[in-house]
Amino acid sequence: MERAREFDEMPLAKAEADEVMLDAMLKTAHQRFDSALKRIRRPLVEVGIATTPLGPLLIGQSTRGLLLVRFLDTPDTTALLANLKGRFDLSENAAMAATIGAEIEHLCQGEVAAVSARPVDLSLIATPFQRRALTYLRKVPAGAVTTYQALAAASGSPSAQRAIGNTVAANPIPIYVPCHRVIKSDGSIGNYGGGVARKLKLLHAEGFSIARGDRVPASAVYGHTVTRIFCRPTCPAGRRARIERMLIFPDIEKAAAAGMRPCKVCHPA
């Protein structure tokens, strides 16, 4: 009798085992299918037009962060949109663009922290060198500037100033990746993709004063990012420092506000 019951239960046990195995196979198949879909599905980018004190801007944001900030009066905007449509699925989001516009307006009113916390997406950057340069550029604080030469050195190629110039000019996320904080080694303000007037407006909003002739003021000092010491441009100790570690502040007050202390060799005061 007992043996007969065992034989009766065997088909049921086998059926349950088969069902468990089938569920496992289906689960694995679904996971692989979802993974394949993710590989072929294009990333989503939200776009919109932001109204700002700097003029209208085309804004693009992915799930990873801010992807694009584009002055609408600059050339090739139509070609840029065509490129975006070829790489991403675009979705209009006016609220997102309005939020970015409000952040930029706050920045122009002197609230420098308004744009610093937003993550950025460097997917439109073509090469590792350019990514290094623009990633370092985000570390240059508001109220200070660096030079093309220093940025090239910080990116690992001290002689690549021309490549740095091209990288900065092609920066897809100006303001948030602050290419307006890059000037020439001779102290002149240099060019800007959105126009020099916008560059001056941004620097002024951040507290970096510009002298007549669009040059760094005579009161400027150089701050070392490692020692946290600032020097006069003529200081022999400052001149021996590695260029990629130096930032330019418009005066000693701005350097001190950034947490730096005066040099004991040149005694800037």
Buried (B, 14 or more C-beta within 10 A) or exposed (E): EEEEEEEEEEEEEEEEEEEEEEEEEEEEEEEEEEEEEEEEEEEEBBBBBBBBEBBBBBBBBBEEBBBBBBBEEBEEEEEBBEEBEEEBEBEEBEEBBBBBBBBBBBBBEEEBEBBEEBEBBBBBBEEEBBBBBBBBBBEBBBBBBBBBBBBBBBBEBBEBBEBBBEBBEBBBBBBBBBBBBBBBEEBEBBBBBBBEEBBBBBBEBBBBBBBEEBBBEEBBBBBBBEBEBBBBBEBEBBEEBEBBBBBBBBBBEBBBEBEBEBBEEBEBE
